[in-house]
């Protein structure tokens, strides 16, 4: 068991033997900061549901808020989380994009949405599926939900509105983690404090489940598991609804936004250049 007072440990259940001291079915706890799950373990997520996966928790480096070259971005490891939902989102006609002015990691195109083709990746489809569900669709397709990020939002079809939102998440994911679902977000880079608490994942959810449960009272269950692709999609969609959209705000330039790149000033310089590529919004 982890030391008293420590919550940065992950429970795993062995699915095959690992030497004479460990047997199949045995439960062990490993430090999350050092854990990369091999094929011989099954990760148990925060909700005690078994999921298969391998996570890279030490593959990150301090992310830059500056525009990076493609060669710099390509060194970021691709997402390590491959868990898939039993249901998927199907696209019809594909959205069109224009050339961009701000660099984006190729991982964003691979796992979320590719601006060359308009096709969604596996994470983009999962985000779309959640936002299109009965619980969230009316909120995410309501009038001017994306604000200045998509001035023509009200003229789009329901499907295209969801696709515009998927591109929004790709844009935010670029600025938060270079679209790395397994990104570790530290509190400091050197002596500079960049986050109040450790974060994890594509859009920097708080790493501690107890903090997530306390912050998001309405959607606490939706943010219980952030160790899978579907869990992160559900958490971010829930967070945006509860902390911005339900308060009458749009996604754009919200002063008390959980996400720094969406606050006044930074929304215009960090996320807007990406959003302007979604041609039907402008």
C-alpha positions in Angstrom: 0.0 0.0 0.0 1.2 3.6 -0.6 2.6 5.5 2.4 0.1 7.3 4.6 -0.9 10.7 3.2 0.3 9.9 -0.3 -2.2 9.8 -3.2 0.2 9.8 -6.2 0.2 6.0 -6.4 -1.6 3.9 -9.0 -3.2 0.5 -8.2 -2.4 -2.2 -10.7 -3.5 -5.8 -10.9 -1.1 -8.4 -12.4 -2.6 -10.4 -15.2 0.4 -12.7 -15.4 3.2 -13.7 -13.2 6.3 -11.4 -12.8 8.8 -13.6 -11.1 8.7 -15.7 -8.0 7.5 -12.8 -5.7 4.5 -11.8 -7.7 1.6 -13.9 -9.0 -1.3 -13.3 -11.4 -4.2 -11.5 -9.8 -2.1 -9.8 -7.1 -2.8 -6.1 -6.4 0.2 -3.8 -6.1 0.7 0.0 -5.8 3.3 1.8 -7.9 4.4 5.5 -7.8 2.5 7.3 -10.5 5.6 9.5 -11.3 7.6 6.4 -12.2 4.9 4.2 -13.8 4.9 3.0 -17.4 2.5 0.0 -17.5 3.9 -3.0 -19.3 1.7 -5.6 -21.0 1.7 -7.8 -17.9 -0.3 -5.4 -15.7 -3.9 -4.2 -15.8 -4.4 -0.6 -14.7 -7.3 0.0 -12.3 -8.7 3.6 -12.9 -10.1 5.9 -10.2 -13.6 4.3 -10.6 -12.3 0.8 -10.1 -13.2 -0.2 -13.6 -10.6 -2.2 -15.3 -9.0 -0.7 -18.4 -6.2 -1.8 -20.6 -3.5 0.8 -21.2 0.1 1.9 -21.1 0.8 5.4 -19.8 3.9 7.5 -20.3 4.2 9.6 -17.2 7.8 10.8 -17.5 7.8 11.6 -21.2 7.1 15.3 -20.9 9.3 18.4 -20.9 8.3 21.9 -19.9 6.0 23.1 -22.7 6.6 26.4 -24.4 3.9 29.0 -24.8 5.8 30.3 -27.8 5.2 29.3 -31.4 7.4 26.2 -32.0 8.8 24.8 -35.2 7.4 21.6 -36.6 10.8 19.9 -36.0 10.6 20.9 -32.3 6.9 19.7 -32.0 7.6 16.3 -33.6 9.8 15.3 -30.8 6.8 15.3 -28.4 5.8 11.6 -27.9 2.4 10.6 -29.3 -0.4 9.9 -26.9 0.1 6.7 -25.0 -3.6 6.1 -24.1 -5.3 3.9 -26.6 -8.6 2.9 -24.8 -11.6 3.2 -27.1 -15.3 3.7 -26.4 -17.7 1.0 -27.4 -19.6 3.7 -29.4 -18.1 6.0 -32.0 -19.0 9.3 -33.7 -19.4 9.2 -37.5 -18.8 12.3 -39.7 -20.7 13.2 -42.8 -19.4 15.9 -45.1 -16.0 17.1 -43.8 -15.2 20.7 -42.7 -12.7 22.8 -44.6 -9.7 24.5 -43.2 -7.4 27.3 -44.3 -3.7 27.8 -43.7 -2.6 28.5 -40.2 -0.3 31.1 -38.6 0.6 29.3 -35.4 2.3 26.0 -35.1 0.4 22.8 -34.1 1.8 19.5 -33.0 1.1 16.7 -35.5 -0.3 14.7 -32.6 -3.3 17.1 -32.6 -4.0 16.2 -36.2 -3.6 12.5 -35.5 -5.7 12.2 -32.3 -8.2 15.0 -32.6 -8.8 16.5 -36.0 -6.6 16.8 -39.2 -7.0 20.2 -40.9 -5.7 18.7 -44.2 -8.6 16.3 -44.4 -11.2 17.5 -41.9 -11.3 14.0 -40.4 -11.4 13.4 -36.7 -9.0 11.1 -34.8 -10.0 8.7 -32.1 -9.9 11.4 -29.3 -11.8 13.9 -31.5 -14.5 11.3 -32.1 -14.8 10.6 -28.4 -15.1 14.4 -27.7 -17.8 14.6 -30.4 -19.7 11.6 -29.0 -19.8 13.1 -25.5 -20.8 16.6 -26.7 -23.6 15.1 -28.9 -25.0 13.1 -26.0 -28.4 14.0 -24.5 -26.7 15.4 -21.4 -24.5 17.9 -23.3 -25.8 18.5 -26.8 -28.2 21.4 -26.0 -25.4 23.3 -24.2 -22.7 22.8 -26.8 -25.0 23.7 -29.8 -26.7 26.7 -28.2 -26.5 30.2 -29.7 -22.9 31.6 -29.8 -21.5 28.8 -27.6 -18.0 29.3 -29.0 -18.2 33.1 -28.9 -15.6 35.0 -31.0 -13.9 31.7 -31.7 -16.6 31.0 -34.2 -18.6 34.1 -35.2 -20.8 32.2 -37.7 -21.6 29.4 -35.2 -25.3 30.0 -35.3 -25.3 29.5 -39.1 -23.7 26.0 -38.8 -25.6 22.7 -38.8 -25.7 20.8 -35.5 -23.1 18.4 -36.8 -20.8 21.2 -37.9 -21.1 23.0 -34.6 -19.8 19.8 -32.8 -17.0 19.6 -35.3 -16.1 23.3 -34.6 -16.0 22.4 -30.9 -13.7 19.4 -31.7 -11.3 21.8 -33.4 -11.5 24.1 -30.4 -10.4 21.2 -28.2 -7.5 20.6 -30.6 -6.6 24.2 -30.4 -6.7 24.3 -26.6 -5.0 20.9 -26.4 -2.1 22.3 -28.4 -1.6 25.2 -26.0 -2.0 23.1 -22.9 0.0 19.9 -23.7 0.9 19.7 -27.4 -2.2 17.3 -27.5 -0.5 14.7 -25.3 -3.1 12.7 -23.4 -0.4 11.4 -21.0 1.2 14.8 -20.3 2.4 15.4 -16.7 1.9 19.1 -15.8 4.3 20.2 -13.1 3.8 23.1 -10.7 7.2 24.7 -11.5 9.6 25.1 -14.4 12.8 25.9 -12.6 11.8 28.4 -9.9 8.9 29.8 -11.9 5.5 28.6 -10.7 3.2 27.8 -13.7 0.4 25.8 -12.1 -1.1 25.9 -8.6 -1.4 22.1 -8.4 0.0 19.2 -10.4 -2.1 18.4 -13.5 -2.5 15.5 -16.0 -3.5 15.0 -19.5 -4.5 16.7 -22.7 -6.2 19.7 -21.2 -4.6 19.7 -17.7 -7.1 18.3 -15.3 -6.1 18.4 -11.7 -4.1 15.2 -11.0 -5.7 14.7 -7.6 -9.1 13.0 -7.7 -10.1 14.5 -4.4 -9.5 18.0 -5.8 -11.5 17.2 -8.9 -14.4 15.8 -6.8 -14.4 18.9 -4.6 -14.2 21.4 -7.5 -16.8 20.0 -9.9 -19.8 19.1 -7.7 -22.3 18.7 -10.5 -20.0 16.7 -12.7 -17.8 15.1 -10.1 -18.6 11.6 -11.5 -17.7 12.8 -15.0 -14.2 13.7 -13.9 -13.5 10.7 -11.7 -11.3 8.9 -14.2 -8.8 10.8 -16.3 -6.5 7.9 -17.0 -8.3 6.8 -20.2 -9.1 8.6 -23.4 -12.9 8.4 -22.9 -12.4 9.5 -19.3 -10.5 12.7 -20.3 -13.0 13.5 -23.0 -15.9 13.3 -20.5 -14.1 15.3 -17.9 -13.1 18.2 -20.1 -16.6 18.5 -21.7 -18.1 18.4 -18.2 -15.6 21.0 -16.9 -16.3 23.4 -19.7 -20.1 23.1 -19.3 -20.0 23.6 -15.5 -17.4 26.3 -15.2 -18.1 28.5 -18.2 -21.1 27.6 -20.4 -23.5 27.1 -17.5 -22.5 30.5 -16.2 -23.8 32.2 -19.4 -20.3 32.6 -20.8 -19.0 31.3 -24.1 -15.7 29.5 -24.7 -13.9 32.7 -25.6 -12.0 35.1 -23.3 -13.6 34.2 -19.9 -11.9 36.0 -17.1 -12.2 33.2 -14.5 -11.7 30.3 -17.0 -10.0 27.2 -15.5 -7.8 27.2 -18.6 -5.2 30.0 -18.9 -5.2 30.1 -22.7 -9.0 31.0 -22.6 -8.6 34.0 -20.4 -8.6 37.6 -21.8 -5.6 38.5 -23.9 -4.3 34.9 -24.1 -7.5 33.6 -25.9 -6.8 36.1 -28.7 -3.1 35.3 -29.1 -2.9 31.6 -28.3 -6.2 29.9 -29.3 -7.7 32.3 -31.8 -4.9 31.7 -34.5 -5.8 28.0 -34.5 -9.5 28.6 -34.6 -9.3 30.9 -37.6 -8.3 27.9 -39.6 -11.8 26.4 -39.3 -13.1 28.2 -42.4 -16.8 27.9 -41.8 -16.6 29.8 -38.5 -15.3 33.0 -40.1 
